[in-house]
């Protein structure tokens, strides 16, 4: 495919800057590269001539939606109004860097980020997902950190659709295979099934890393005369056009056809690269560093130069290649994996190369930082790129796309779930409880998560199916972090503003249930085509929801990702703003698990329950219904609940804590019983159905030893959090006994919960 995209203007040789100036009328394939006519005209205006083929390749990938954020930038600027500091310290790096970095105390910092690899994972599930993990890990490496854990929020089409059987196993194998080979624990994520993702699965990947403050590195090329070094794997033909042709365009109904655009990963090469980078950082021989992911060398060279002193020269013909037939344009566009680019002082170059040689990592000096203002790239002595680097990396087009509230929304919101038929007998309640427990989005996901190593490196304190993953950062003090990723796209489809806030609130709440103080946010905003006014309205509303929510919580957004064009033909996915919240634990030994492990504990519900079923699992599973308005958002109540959960963990009050979200109290109780096989006896209000299936926000169920019940009551009273006694745990009870509901044995619960995925995937 790539041979048809970029062609030299003549057969006489490479398209040089001199030849471009002498042949202004050569027809160039700007449209095939994803550029608009006005964008191509602007490139010619910037350069004062037509671009060379190499320059056209660079602008096309760097001005793509995936790299330039040209449709989202005007909205993302609103994140700049958020707090510059976290509740416990400062940001050391924020939006615009490879990943956000926050202070967590004791001289430690953590860096974390979440990104998408959606379209490649539909085209080639295994490699698409694997290289998504590899790319986000390199972003963390580029900040000077050691990666310590990964997470994977995933969304697929209907569970019973044949294409889900094609896509899901490959995605899971790619994530597990790459992460396991790197020796990184996978500590959490989500797996959601919905018809809206048929043909557009979402494969989002998160990585978190740890570093000392003094080890922070940034992506900039400073210091005239400093050398530019490419190190890692050789450059091949995989991934060419990935960000411009694949990730920045809508699929048509014909399905996956763009196979040449998917990268190919080698996790063992990346593992060696990680250790090599950490050695380079320890030796103090790196002035600036950038990973090579989307847009490859085009991105690394232009972004380093743009963020630095402004000038750089590169000899492209010195790039080590896996395929000697690659043309200069293809080398610049290649997204081959496991590559990094460093800026190194001349007097440190020998030591730098000695370290890379010790790790058997190929390293090549490509050029140097200059006192000029342009990025100059040559090919066998001929200049093929002469551009202002900011024009490529940072000053691309910015669009204020038309926005319009979708016409279907009024009818959708009017179609409330309040009128749906409810169960009227204890037997019907029992039947629907088990039906929800066995549904694809609630059922046990161990068929997937058992393919991931959750405990490698020995620092994992909590992992799925707990509400959030917890990993230790400092072995001497127990300092650690908790992470959760969340989004209920059903809520966002009904109201993108409230849906985004509910996603943020759920991730915030999940982190707090572990006892960690939430301090920072990263986002992965998955939407349909930005050329659709309705999609852009959804996007703008979601951004506003996140900004207002983060302001109320007092936490910054440190970075993230926007993924547009997630639709097939005219059918877009539900808006899916995935939010990741990072929390800090002073000692991971005090973390709170989600499930109770002993009998004789008191169970309390924290927070208020209302008649809120619109977008709920009960409405979707039992009635195949989506309509109405999402649960009410009360950010003050969320923050108060988090204060109780965090302080309760610090004081040793809580034996277990589980947030109430999808499936409501019903699912939390059933999961609590199943976690360690300890039964429970439950007594609720006269409105048992509402108590069980409502998905009101700002709620959690906690298990407390009898001697700590008064302390919990005092905490709730102090923070204004409603507290209701709902039952006790009992080892002698076989399963779950709820007053007004026919009993369910442990075996019945387990069979309903665990049989769903194996029945499909074997």
N, C-alpha and C positions, 0 to 999 in steps of 0.2 A: 504493500500500500504506500509506503513512504517514497518509493521511486516515482510515484505519480504526483507527489505533493510538491517536492522541491526539485527544480531542474535549473542547471546553470544556463544563463542566457545565450551561450554559444557553445560550440563543441571545441573551442580553441583552448579551453582551460578553465581555471577557477575564476569565479566572478569577483574581481578585485574592486577596491574603491575607485581606482583610476578608471577602470572599464565602466563602472556604474556612472561616473560623471560624464563619460563620453557617449553613453547610450541611454538617454533618458526615456526613450519610447519603448523599451523592451517590455513585453507583456509578462507580468509576474503573477504567480498563483496565490495572491493574498486571500481570496475568498476561501480557497481550499484549506488554508491554514487557520480559518476561523476569524479573520479580520473583517471588519465592516469597511465599506468604501471610504467613509469619512475618516476612519482610523488609518487606512493606508495613505490617504491624502495628508493626514497630519504627520505621519512619519516622513514623508517627502518634504514637508515644510520644515520639520526639525533639522533634517540633514542638509537641506538645500539642494537635494538631488534625489534620484531614486535610490532605495536601499540596495545593497548587494544581497545576494541570496542568503549569505550568512547573517547579515543584519536583519533581513526579513524574518528569518527563522527565529532570531532572538526576540524581536518585537512581538512576533505572533504568540510565542509561549508566555512571555512575560506580561503581555497585555490581555491574556486570556482571563476569563472570569475567575478561574481557579487561582491564578497567581495575583492578579491585580485588584480583585474585589471591586471592580468598576461599577457594579450595580448596587453593592452593599455599603460601599465606603461612606456615603453621605449619611447613612443610618448608624453605622458603627461608631462614628465620631461621638455619638451621645454617650458611649462608654467613658469618654474622657471626663465627664462630669462626676464620675463616681469617686469615692474616697481614694486618696493616693496611698494610704496606709491600711494595713490589716488591723483587726482588733488587738493583735499582740505585737506588731512590729511593722517594719517598712517593707515595701516592695524593692527588691534589688534590680529587677528587670520586669518590664511589662509589655503591653501590646506593642508590636513592631519588632520584637526580638523573636528568636526561634522558639522560645517558650518563656512563660512567666516564671519569676523566681521570687520567693518570699522568705523572709526571716522567720525561723521557728524557735529561736532562742538558743542560748548556750553556744553561740558561734556557728550554729548550723543553719543551713538554708535548704529549702526543697524547691525543685522546679517541676512543673507538671503542665501537660497540654493534652488536648483531645482533638483529633482530626478525622477526616473521612477518607475512605477508599471505596466508594460505593460502586461507580460504574465499572472499574476494573474487576471488582469481585463478582459482578454479574457475568462479565465476559469470560473470565477464567477464575473460578472461585478460589482455588487453592493458592495460586500465585498472587491474585489480587489481594486476598486477605493477608497472606504472609508478608508481602512487601508493604502493606499498610502498617503492620507492626514494626517492620524494619525501619520505615521512614520516621515514625514517631519516636522510636528509640534514638535515632541519630539526632533528632531535634534536641532531645534531652542531653545527649553526649556533647552537643555543640555549645551548651551553656557551661561546660566544665564539670558536669556532674556524673556520678556513677548511677546508671539506671538501676532501680531497686524493685520495681513492680510494674505490671501492665494490667489493663482492664479492657473489656470489649463490649460495648453496647451494640446489639445486633437486632435487625428487623428484617423479617422475611414475609413472603406472601402467605396465602392460606396454607395451613399445615397439610391439607389433603390434595394440594395442587401438584401435578407431576414435576413442575419446574422447581418447586421447593426441595424435592428429593434430589434434584441435580445440584442445586446451589448450596444448601445448608451443609451437607457433609464435607464438601470441599472447603468451604469457608472455615468451618470448625477445625478441620485437619490443618489448614494453612496457619491459623492462629496458634493452635497448640504446637504444631511442629516447629514453627519459627521461635516462639517464645520459650518453649521447653529447651531447644538447642542453645538458646542464649543463656539459659540458667536464670530466667526471670520468672518469679511467681505471678500467676494470673489470679488476682484477688477479688475480682468482681465484674459486674457489668449487667446486662439485661439481654433477654431473648424474647422478642415480641413477634407474633404472627398476626397479619392483617392483610386482607385482599388488596388494600391500597398500595402495598409494596410489591405486588406481583409485577415482575419485570424491572423493578427498581429496589432491590434489597439495599438496606443501609448497613454498611460495615464501618463503624466508628471505632477508633483505637485510641487508648490513653496510655501514657507512660508517666511515671513519676521517678525523679532522681534526687539524690542527696549530695550536698557539697558543703564544704566550709566556705564562709564568706569570702575569704581571700582567694578561693579557687575559681571565682566567677570569670567566665570568658564571654566576649561579645563578638558579633559578626561584623567586623570592620577592618578595612585595610588602611592602616596608618603607618607612617614612617617611611619617608622617601628612601628608596634603595632596598627596603625589605623584600624578601623573596616570597613569591607565591608558589606554594607546593601543593600538588595534587597527590593524595595518597589513598591507598585501598585497592579495590578491585579495578581491573581493566575496563575500558569503555566498550560496550557492544551496541548492537542495533535494537535492543529491547527498550520498550517504553517510548519510542520516538513518537512525538505528537500526543503523548498521553494527556497532558494538561490542556492543550489547545483543541485537539480534535475529539478526545474521548470524554474528559471530565467537564468540559464546558459546552456541552451540546446535549440536546434531548434525544433519547432513543426513539426510533420509530417502531411501529408495531411488528416489524420483521424480526425484532429480537437481537441477540448478541451476534454482531458481525465483525467488530473491529478488533480482532484478536491480536494483530501486530502491535497494538498500543499498550499491552500489559507487560509490566516489568517482571523480571525473573530474579528471585532472591536466593542468597546463600547464607543461611544463619551462622554457619561455622566461621565464614569469613567475617561476618559482623561481630561475632564474639571476640575474635582476635583483634578487630579494629577497636572495640571498646577498651580492651586492656592496653592496647598501644596508645590510644588517646589519653588514658589516665596516666600512663607513664610519661607522656609528653607534657602533660599539665604539671605533674610532680617535679619534672626537671626544669620547669619555667621557661620552655623554649618556644612557646606559642604566643604571638602577639594578637592574633585574631583568628577566628575559625568559623567555618560554615559547612553544614552538611550539603550533600548533593542529593536532592530528592526531586520534587516536581520542577521541570524545566532544566534540570541538570546543570551543565557548565554555564548555560545562559544565565541562570539564576545566581549561581555562586559567584561568578566573576562580576556581574553587574551590581549585585547587592553589596558585596564586599567593597567594591570601589565607590559606590554611591554613599555608603555609610562612613567612608574613610576620608582620605585626603583628596579624593576625586580623580586621580590618575592611575592607570595600570596598563602594563603591556603584557601580552600573552602570546606565546608561540604555540599555536594550536597543533602543529604537526608533531610536537613532542609528547602529546597525550598517548599513553600506552593503550593499545587497542586489542580487542578480541577479534575484531573483523577488520582486516586491512583494506577492505573495499569501501569503508564508510567515507562519505564526502564530508567536507568541513561543516556543512549545515546540519548533517545528521549527528556529527560528534557534539555539536553545540546543543542539539535538542534531545539527545539520548538521556534517558532516565535510568540507566544502569545503576544497580544498587551497590551498597557497601562502599561508598566513596566519600571522602572529605577533602576540604581545601583549607589550608592553613597559611597564615602570613607569618614569616619567620625572619628575624634579624640575621644579617649575614654572618655575624660572629657566633650565632647559635645554630647555624645550618648544619655544621658537621655533627654536633651532638644530636640534633633532630633526626638526621638521616641514620645515625648509629642506632637510635632507638627503634626507628621503623625497620631497620635491617634486622635487629635482634628479634623482632616479632614477625619477621618474614613478610612484612607489609611493603608492597612496592610503593615508592615515593619518587616523584619527578618534579623538578623545578620547571615551572611553565613560564615564569616571567617575574616581574617585580612592580612595586609601587613606585609611581613617578610623581613629579611635581606639576604635571600637566592637569588638564581638566577632562580628558577624554579616556575612554577605554579603547585601547588599540589591540586588535588581534590579528596576527599574521599567519600565513600558510606558506611554508617554504620561502620565506623572505618577502612575500607579497602581502600587503595590508588588505584584509578582507572585512574588517570591522573597524570603524572609526566613529564612535558615538559618545555623546554625553551620558555617563552611566545612570544618572538620575532619570533621564528620559525613558530609559528602559525599565529600571527597577521600581521607581517610586512615583514618577510623574505621568503615569499612563492615563487613559481616559477615565473620566468620572461621570456617571450617568445618574440623573434624577429621573428614574423610570416612572411612568404614569402609575398611579395607584387608585384602586376603586374597591370599595367593599363588595364582595361577591353577592350576586343577586340571589343565590340560593340560600343565603344565611338566615334571612327572616323566617322562611318556612321551616328550616332545620331547627332553629332555636324555639319555634313555636310548638314543635312536636315533642313535648315533654314525656319523660318516662313515668310521671306520676300516675298516669291513667292505665298503666300496664297491669295485667292481672297478677295478683300476689298470691303466694301460697296461703292456704286457709286452714291447714291441719298440721299437726306435728309430723305426720308422715311426709307431706309435701315439702315442708321446710327441710327435713332431712334429705329428701331426694335432690332438692335444688342446691343444698350445701355441697353434696358430693358431686353434683354436676359442675358447679363452679370450680371445685377443687381439682377436677380432672380436665378442665378446659386448657387449651394450648398455652395461654398466657399465664396461667396460675400453676400448672402442673410442675412436678419435679423436673429440673433441668440437668440432673446428674449425667444423663446420657451424653450431654455436651460438656459439662464442666469436669467430668472425670477424665476427659482427654487433655486437660490442662494440669500442669504441676502447680499446685497452690502453695507449696511449702518449701520449695528449693531455696537455698541460702539460709534457711532457718530463722528468718526474722518475721515471718507472717504470724500475726496474733489473731486475726479474724479474716475469714474469706467466705465466699458464697457457700451456703445460702444465708449467711448473716446479712444484716441490713447494709453494712458497709465493710469494705476491706480495711484492715489495720495492719501496718507494717512498721517494724522498729527501725529507727534511723541510727540511734547511738546505743550500742550494747552496754556501755558502762553506766548510763543513767536510765535507760529504758525510754528515752524520748522517741516519740513516733508520730505517725500521721495516719489519719483515716480518710478514705475517699469513697464517694458514691457517685454514680451516674444515673440520671433519671429523666424520663419524659413520658407522659401519657398523651399520645398524639390524638386520641379520641377527644380529650378535653380541648386540645389546641384546635381541632377541626371545628368544634362548637364555638370557641372564642379564643383566638390566638393570643390575645393579651393575657387573659386569665390562665390559659393553658401554659404559657411560658412561666408565669409566676408560680403556678402549681408544680411545675417541673422543678423550678428552683427551690421551692419550699420543701418538696419531698426529698431532694438530695440533701438539703440543709438539715432536715429532720433525721434522715437516715444516719448522717454523720454524728449528730447529737446523741442518737440512741446508743452509740458505742461509748459515749462519754467524752468524745473529742469536741473541742471548741471550734466551730466553723470559722475559717479565716479568709478564704479566697475562692474564686470561681473561674472555671474555664468552660467555654461553650463550643458546641458543634451544631450549627444551625442548618438543618437539612430541609430544603424547600423545593418546589417545582420551578418552572421557568421564570426568570426575572422579566421576560418579555410579556408575561401575563400580568395585567394590572391587578387582578385579584390576588395573585401570589405575592406581589410586592406589597399590597396592603397587609396581607397576613404577616409578611416579614417585618414590616415597620411596626405593627402592633406587638409582635413578639419581642422585638428589641426594646420597645418602650416598657413592656412588662418586666423584662429582665433588669433594665436600668432602675425602674422604680422599686423593684424587689430588692436589688442589691443595696440601693440607698437606704431602704428601711432596715436591712440587716447590718449595714455598716461594713460591707465587704466589697473589695474591688473585683472586677473582671480582669484577669492578668493576661488573657490571650485566648485564642481559639481558632475557629475555622468556619467558613461558610461554604456549603455545598448546594449549589443551584442545579437546575435542569434535571431534578429527580422526577421524571415523569415519562410516560410512554404515550406518544402522540399528544392528544389534548388532555389526557388524564394524569393529574399530578398526585403525588403522595399527600397524605395528611401533613400539615405543617408539623415538623418534628424537631423542635429546639431541644437538643439533649444538653442538659446542664450537669457539670461535674463540680462538686463542692469538696474542698480540702479542709480537713480539720486537724488540730494539733492535740496530742496527748502527752502530758508531761511524763507519764510512765505507762507504757502499754500493759503492764501487769494489772492496771486498774480498769481496763476496758470492760464494757458491759456486753455480754453475748445476747443474741436475739432469742434463744430458746432456753426454757427452764430445764434444769437437770436433776431436780430433787422434788419430792413431795412435801406437803406441809407449808408451801409458800402462799401468801395472799396475792391475788390478782386484782389489779386496779386498772381502770381505764382513765387516762388523763385527757382532758379536752371534752368539748361539747359535741353531741351528735344531733344532726338535723335531718329532715326528710330530703336527702340529696341522692338521687339515683340516676340523674342524667349523665350519660357517658360511662356509667358504671359497668363493672364486669357482669353483675347480675342482669342488667338490661341487655347487654350484648350477648351473653352466653345463653340465657334462658329465652329471650325474646328476639334475638337478632336485631336489636334496636339501637340506633344512635340518633339522638336528638335532644333538644332542650338546651340548658345552659349548665356549665360545669359547677362544681361545688364552690361555695363562697370562699374567697381568699381573705384571710385575716393574718396579715404579716406580723402584727403585734402579738397575736396569740401564738404564732409559730415561734417567735423569738422568746416569749415567756416559757413555752414548753421546752425549748432547747436549754434555757437556763436551768430548769428543774432537772433535766436529764443529765446535763454536764455536771452540775453540782452534786446530784445524787450519786454519780459514779465516783467523783472525787472523795465523797464522804463515806463510800462503801455501803450506801443505802440499798442499791438496786442489785438484785440477783440476775435479772434479765430485763430487756426492753426491746419491743418490736413496734415499729411504726405501723399506723393504720393507713393503708392507701388502697391499691387495687384489691377488690374483693372485700374490703372493710374488715370489721372485727371478726367476721366468720372465717376468713382466710388466716388471719393472725392466730386465732385460737387453734385451728386445725394444724397449722404449721408448728405451733408451739408444742402440741401434743406429739407430733411426729418426730420432732427434732431429736429427742432422747428417749422416746417411748414412755413418758410420764403423763398419765391421764390428768383430766381436770373436770371439776364440777362447777358449772356456771349457772348463775341466776341473774337475769336481766330485768328490764322494766316490763310493763304490760305490752309494749310494742316491740316484741321480740324481732319481728322481721326488720324493722328500721334499725334497731340496735345492731343486728348482724350484717346487713347488706349496704347500709348507707356508706358513702365514701367521703363524708365530711373530712376536711383537712384539719391540720393542727391537732392531731390525736396520736396517742400511743397507748399500748397496753404494757404494763410492767409487772414483774414478779418481785415480791419483797418478803423477806423473812419477817415473822410476826413481831420480833423485837425492833424492827426498823419502820414499822407502819406509821408510828407517830412522827418520826423524823420526816418521812415522805409527806405526811399531811402538813407539817410545818413549812416545808419547802413550797408545796403547792399554794398554801395560804399566802406565803411571802410574795410569790410571783403572780398571784391571781389566776391560777390554773385550776379548772374544775377537776375534781377527783371523785371517782365512783368505784365502790367495791363491787366486783363482778363475780368473784368465786375464789377457789383454792386449787392448787395442784395436789394430786393424790396418786401416789405410786400404785395403790391397790385398785384404782379404777382402770378398766380396760377400755381406753379410748376417751371419748368426749361425751359428757353428759350435760346437756343444756336444758334447763327447765322450759317446757313448752315445745321441745323438739325431740323426736324419737332418737334414742341413743345411737352412737356410731362406734363400733369397736376399732381398736388400733389397726387390725388387719384390714377392715373395710376402708379406713382412711388411707392406709398405705397403698392398697391396691388401686384406689381411685387416683391417688396422687402420682404414682410411679409408672403406671402402665401406658400412659398416653404416647410418649415419644418412642419407646421401644416398639410399640405396635406399628409405628410408621417406618422407623429407620432400622429396626432389627436389633 
